Amino acid sequence: MRPALPGGSKMTRALPSSGTSTAAVPLCSDCLPAPCWPPSQPSSRWLPSVLEERLDARVDAMLAAGLLEELRDFHRRYNEEKVAESCQDYQHGIFQSIGFKEFHEFLITEGKCPEEESKQLLNKGIEALKLVTKQYARRQNKWVKNRFLRRPGPNAPPVYGLEVTDLSRWEEKVLEPAIQIVDSFLQGQQPAVEPITMERELEENKRRGHECAVCNRIIIGDREWKGHILQRMRTSERKQ
């Protein structure tokens, strides 16, 4: 059970461990805020093509390792009284953690409803946990792409992709290339591999005016204009 941290958190929390000592290698430092890095410092990023399958497996492994017992204990110690007083809060602090609030219905009804219903609520919680875990991973990927690839700042480091599809070739495909990238930087040399590139978004103009012929309005700012167009599209879809 881990809290849903802001965008600057390490990407590794949503990725399964390989079971080796490779965690000591700085593979996923790209999620650190840019000021922590010199402009020329490289960064390696995990881009698993089978991420969602691994995230589902990660949840299953957490359950096998005793997640339910941890949830029951936490609920009994810190949340049961709040639920009884109808003042539980899943929006702040540790209570917003991914892996706890998804099991709310199961925890408050366990032992108080038929066994079959309890099983259904448990499965509902498990599926919800798998869903929000994958959503969190997508947000992390989106944040990394925007922060370092689409709209990189002046201190954004290069981002290097590592092929992690086949875990049986972890050292060959991940550990050794990552070490080579880091060694190249330490020696003041360019890595043998090219960093990931992506078409950059044009800088938004906050003062540019856009005229909407339909609304007969002037919308100031590129971002506001995009939001206006999107809202009109949604309104049009609802009317159809």
Salt bridges, closest charged atoms under 4 A:
ASP30 OD2 - ARG45 NE 3.89
GLU52 OE2 - ARG138 NH2 2.60
ASP56 OD1 - LYS134 NZ 3.30
ASP60 OD1 - LYS130 NZ 3.07
GLU69 OE2 - ARG72 NH1 3.87
ASP73 OD1 - ARG76 NH2 2.68
ASP73 OD1 - ARG77 NE 3.21
ASP89 OD2 - HIS92 ND1 2.75
GLU102 OE2 - LYS101 NZ 3.63
GLU105 OE2 - LYS124 NZ 2.77
GLU110 OE2 - ARG72 NH2 2.80
GLU115 OE2 - LYS119 NZ 3.78
GLU172 OE2 - ARG169 NH2 2.73
GLU201 OE1 - ARG151 NH1 2.63
GLU204 OE1 - ARG223 NE 3.11
GLU204 OE2 - LYS226 NZ 3.96
ASP222 OD2 - ARG208 NH1 2.53
ASP222 OD1 - HIS210 NE2 2.81
